[in-house]
């Protein structure tokens, strides 16, 4: 919970505390029902002193752990709000009124807080998530853009550029316990959205995009042969380099400590590998999903770091294209050509390793097993979102979407019900948007518009019944209020709001860098 002065110092400070007996005992004895609560608490005095006092006092017969925590930590601060939902308002008017509730002002520096301070205003998801989240923010920004809120969009872009500049990458969220991982790299898409307001955005944020790219490509010089892997990079059978999700940590996630620890007690293999795979799934944003399970059903079989994700590589191909665009704007043709070539190689690799011509859909690729995974998910629509593939491929994928994924409330995330939140029967706003825009790219408007209609109908139905926007929805049983999963459903909710507004304002535009 110590704030960093540099990335390396911050990781060490937080690691020291998160590996202490005090932290372990608070989490495993469930002093707080939600593991995230304790990591968001603020120590009232230096952590080293608190830890030493705990070590001295914990074995006393009358020691009360809960009282000790209350004496030494302030509970997480949730901004007070007098906001009250008025369900007589149309949904978009309600969402517009929610922006101030979900907006946080530039942070004051608190050296004892786990919060990484940001220099500009930003929008949080809501619920238990009181900090900015990386990939959530892109879909929130879609709604802000539809309403011409370029002031707030610029603030958020500047915050992400600041994180890249000071830390070297954009962490999962602006908390020090997220310093071992990022999230799906949407920064180049956020910059792309800003271009309508700032036509030179790719130039203005080029240095940040390049630095983020270096984070994802770190270790590339050490992969020499097919199957070699280092950090996020993997050499494929044909010599192409692709990427995987990879968290640097190999211990339980601080914000989900007791859950990760409990799973490890059932695990027969290398627990450090299990912890890294859990953490790396969190970097994907899909925590958790059958996408990452070797048997397609059980969390205990998670093997995230063995998988080449189709969505991650599609996003990185866009980042490469946007960097090339930035260099073109600066008149550096050689660097532009280098990044365009990298993007073209990656796009071909996605078609080679992720497109299954027999099953007519895009899949993740297990580079350890040497074959595509069996799990069909909406991640398979990311290549088409970036126009990777000809129209015949899009038409075949669209048939799969309509036949297998389209439900009464929108699109289901995967086709398997595992009790994990990124599986059936849940639908998520970002994946509705990705699939919708992917289909629109190929003029498959009928199915695209039906997805939009069903999703907005489900949003509206739940809003009118509860006055809330949910993090995720059960799209298969539309009589239910929301979806289930790893933790209680959250309301707020940034990316649901952003996508709903964007859908309401939808007009045709091109996502491809020009």
N, C-alpha and C positions, 0 to 999 in steps of 0.2 A: 504493500500500500504506500510505499515511498514513491514520490514523484522523481522522475529521472532528471539529471542534468544533461546527460548524453544518453543515447540509446543503450550503449553497453553498460554504463553505470546503472541505468534504470532497470535493466534486465537483472543485474546482479542483486540490486537492492530488493526487488520484488521476489526474486528467487530465494533469497535468504529468508525472507519472512514466510513465503508460501511453503517452504520446506521445514518450518519450525514446528515443534511439538504443540505450541499454542494453536497455530492455524489448523493443523491436522485434527486436534481434539475438538475444536469448535465445529469443524465441518463434519467429522465422523459421528459426533454425539448429537448432531442436528440441533444445535442451539437455535438456529433459524431454520424453518421449514424449507426455504429456498436457499440453495448454496450461494447464489449470487448476492444475497444480502450482506454477508460478512465482508466480501471483497469490496463492496461499495461503502462500507463504514469508514469513518475517518478517525484515526487514533488521536487521543487527547494530548498525548505527549510522545516523545521519541519512541519508535517501535522497539529499538534495542532495549530500552529500559523496561518496557512492558513485557517483552519476551523473557528477560532476566527475572523479573518479579514473578512471572508465571512459573518459571522453572523452580524457583525457590518455594512457591506456595502451593503448587498443585497437589503435592502428596500429603498436605495437612488434612487431618480427619474432618474438619469442618469446612473444607474448601468448597465454594459454590462457583462453578464455572460460568454460569449465566450471569451471576452478580458481578464477577470479575470483568466480563466483557462489557457489561453496562457501565461499569465504573471507568473503564479505560477507552471506550470507543463511543463516538457519536453515531447515531443511526443515519442511514442515507437520507440526504436532503431531497425531498421531492417538492418542486416549486408549487406554491399554493395557487389555487385557481378558483375563481368564483363561477367558472363556466358551467352553464346548465344547458343541456340539450333541449331544443324546442322542436319537437317532431312535427309541428305544423309547417316547418320550413322545408322546402325542397332539399334533396340530399346535397346538391352542389352548394347551395347557400350555407348549409350546415358545415360542409367541408371547408369552405372559405373562412367561416368563423373559427374553425379549429386551428388554422395556421398559427395564430399567436400563442395558443395553448401548447403547441408542440415546438415552438421556436425557443431556443436558448440564446441568451446574449453571450458575447465574448466572455471567456472565463477569466476569473481572477486566479492568480497563481496561488495554490495552497500546497506547500511542500509535503504535507502529510496525507494528502488525498491520493487515491488511485487514479483520479481523473487527470488525463493529459490535457492541459488548457489549450484552447484554440483562440486565435486572435480575432475571429469574426463570428457573426451570428450563424446559427445552424439549426436544422430541424431534426428532432429525435423521432424514433418510431412511436413511442408511447408505452403504456403499461410498465413492465419491469425494466424497460430499456430506456434509461435516462441519459444516454450518451449518443453521439452520432455513430451510425453504422455505415460501412463502406458501400456495399452494393445496394442496400436499401435506399441510399441517397439518390441514386440514379432515377429510380422509379418515383420517388418523392418529387424530384426535379421535373419530371414530365408534367406533373400537375401544376407546379409553379410556372413552368414555361407556358402552359396553356392559358394561364391567367396573367401572363406577361410580368411575372415577379422576378425580373432580371436582377434586381438589387440583392435579393436573398440568394439567387442562384450564384451570382458572382462571389458573394461571401463564402458560400460553401465550396466553390471551386478553389478560391484562395486558401481556405483551410486545408483542403487536400494537398495543394501544392506545398503549403507550409509543412505538413506532415512528411511529405516526400523529402523536402529539403533538409529537415531537422533530424528525421529518423532514418530515412533511406527508403521508405515504402509507406503505404497507407495501411495501418493496422486494422484488424477486424473491427475495432471500435476504439474511441479515444480513452482507453483505460490501460494502465501499465500491465495488467495481467493478459493483455492481448498482444504484447510486444514480440511474441514468438511467431506470429502468423499475420497474413493479410486476409483478404476475401476476394471473390471474383473480380478481376481487374477491369472495372467499368470506368476508370478515369478518362480514358480516351473518348468514350461515348459521352461522358459529361461535358468534356471540352467540345465535342461535336454539337451537342445541344446548345451550347453557348454561342455558336457561330452565327446564329440568326441575329444576335445582338452585337457580337464582336466578330466580324468576318475574318480577323487575323488571329483568332483564338489558338489555332494550331501552332502559330509562331510564338505567341505570348506564353504558351505553356509547354513549348517543345522541350525545354531543359528538364521539366518535371516528368514528362512522358518518357524521356530517355532514361532518366534515373530510375523510374519505376521499372522499366524494361530490364535494366541491369539487375535489379533485385530478382526478377523472375528468371533471368538467364544465368544467375550466379552458378559457378561450377561447370560451365559449358566446356572449359578447357580441359577438364579432367575426364570427360566421357569420350573414350576413344573407339570403343567397339560396341556393336549391337548388344543391347541389354544393360549396358553401363548406365548407372543413375547417380546423380549427385544433386542434392537439394531438390529444386523443382524440375531439373532437366533430365531427360532420358534419351538415349540414342536408340532409334528404332531399327528394325531388321534391315531396312534399305539405306541406313546411314543418316536419315533425316533426324533432327533433334526436335522432340516434342516436349510437352510439359505435363506435370502432375501437381496435385496439391501436396504440400509438405510443410508441416509445422516443425520448428526446430526443437520443441520440447518433447520429452519422453516420460513425463510424470502426469498424474491426474490434472485435468484442467482446474485451475483454482475456482472458477465460477461454477463448476459442476463436479466438485471434488468427491463428494460422497457417492454420487452416481457412478463415476468412473472407477473409483476404488471398489465399489461393490461388484461391478462387472468383472474386474480383474481377479477377484476371489474365485470366480467360476472358470477362469481361463487356464488352460493347461500349458500354453506356450510361453513365449517371451513377453513378459508384461510390458517392457519398454516399447516393444513393437506395437502392442495393443494400444498403449497410451498415445503413441505417435499417430496411429491410424485414426483414433478417436479425434485427436486434435486436428488432424489434416482434413477430416470430414467437416469439422467446424470451419476450417478455412474455406471450404467449398460453399458454405452457406446452407448446404443440404444436410444439416445435422438433426436427425439421421434419416437415411434412406436405404432401401434395398439395393440401390446403385452400388453401394460400397460393400455389400455382403457377399462373401464367396458362395454361399448357398442360396442367395437371393431372398432370404427370409429372416435370418437371425443375426442380431447385433454382435453376438459373440464371434461371428465369422468375418468381422470387418477387416478389410485389407486395402484401405484407401490408397496407400502409397504404392500399390502395385498397378494402379489404374491410370490410364491416359484419358482424362475426361474430355468429351467432345465439346462441352461448353467452354471450358477454360481455353482450349486451343483456338476456338473460334474467336474468343475475346482477344487473345494475344495476336491473332492475325489482323484484327482491326487496329490494335495498338501499333503494330508494325506499319500499317498503311497510314495511320495518322502521323506517326513520326516522319515517314517519307513525305507526307504533305507539308509538315512543318519545315523540313529541310528545303523543300521546293520553294516555299515562301521566302526562305532566307537566301535562295540562290545557290544552294549547295547541291548540285546535281549528283555528285558522286555518292554522297551519303543518302540522298533520296533513292538512288538506284539500288543501293545496298539493302535498304529496309524494304523496298518494294520486292526485291528478289526473295528476301526472307519470308515475307508475307505470302508470296506465290508458292514457295516451297511448302510452307505450312498448310496452305489451302489444299494443295495436291495431296499432302499427307493425310489430311482429314478425310478426303474422298477415298484414299487408299485403305486406311486402317479403320475408319469409323462407319463408312457407308457399307451396308450389307445388301448386295444386289438381290439376294434370294428373299430376304425378309422385307426388303424395300423400305428401310428406315436407317437412321443414324444411331449408332451405339457407342458406348465407351469401349476402350480397348485395354485388355489385361496384358501388359507387356511381359509379365513373368510367365504366364501360361501360354502367351503367344497367340491369343485369339480374342475376338470380341466377347464382351460380357453378354449374358442372356437377358439382362434387365432392360426393358423398354421404358423410356421415361421422356418427359417433355424437354429434357436437356438435348434430345435429338433434334430439336427444332432450331437450335442456335446457329448451325451452319446456314440454314436458309434465311434466318434473320439478317445474316451478313452476306447473303447472296452467294454462298459457296455451293456451287452445283447448278446444273442446267434445269430448265423448266420441267423436263420429264421426271427428274428426281423429285422436285417439289410436288408434282402431281401425285406421284406414288406415295410420298410421305403424307400428303393431305388425305388420301384414302385411309391410311392407318389412323390418323387423328380422328377422322369422322367416325370410323367404325369402332375404334377401341377406347379413345380418350374422351370423346364428347359425351357429357352427361347433362342432366337437367339443369344443374347449377353452373355449368361451365366445363372446363377441362380438368380431369383428374391428373395428379402429378405422375404416378406410375400406375401399373395395372395390378399391383399386389397390395393387400392389406396386411401390414406387419405390425400395426400399432405404433409405427414411427410416423412423425408428423409430415415427412416429405414422401409419403406413400399414399395409396388409396386409403380412405375415400376423400382425401383433402385436395382442395384447389387453392392455389396461391396467386395473388395479383401479378407478380412479375412474370410468371410463366404464361398467364393469359395474354399479356402484352407481347411477349417474345413470339408466341405462336401466331397471334393475330397479325403482327407486322411481318412475320416471315411469309405468311400466306398472301398478304397484300403485295409483297415484293414481286410475286409471280402472278398477280391479277386473279388470284383465287378468292375473289371478294365474297362470294356467297357464303362459304364456310367461315371465313374470317368474320363477317358481320354477324353470323349466327352465334359464334363464340362471344363476341362483344355483347350481343343482346342478352344472352343467358347469364353472363357474369354480372352485368349491370342489374338485371332483374333480381338476382340473388342478393347483391349488395343492398338494393333498395328494400327488398322484403325484410331483411334483417334490421336495417336501419329503422324502418317504420315500426317494427316490433319492439326494438330495444333502445333506439336512439344512439346506437353505437356502430362504428366501423371495426371489423374484426381483422386480426392478423392473417387468418386463414379461414376457409369455409369448407364444410362438408358439401361437396357438389353432387353426391350420389343420393343422399337423403336430404332433400331441401326443406324438410319440416324442422330440421335441427337448426339451432342458432349459429353454431360455429363448428370448426374442426377440432380434433384432439391431437395429442402428441406428447412430446417430451416434457412439457410443462403446461400449466393452465393457460388457456387461450388468452391472448392479450387484446385489449381494445385500444383504440387511438385513431387510426394506426397508419403511420406515415406512407408506406408504399401502397397500401390499399387505397388511401385517399388520392394519392398522386395518379394512380392508374385509372381510378374512377373518373376523375376530372379530365384526364387525357382522353379517355374513351368518349366522354361527353363532347369534347371539342375536336374530335379526330378529323384531321384532313390528311390528304396524301402528301408525304414528303419522303425524301430519299435519305437513308442512313449511311450510304456509302461515302467515304471520303472522296472529295473531288480535287 
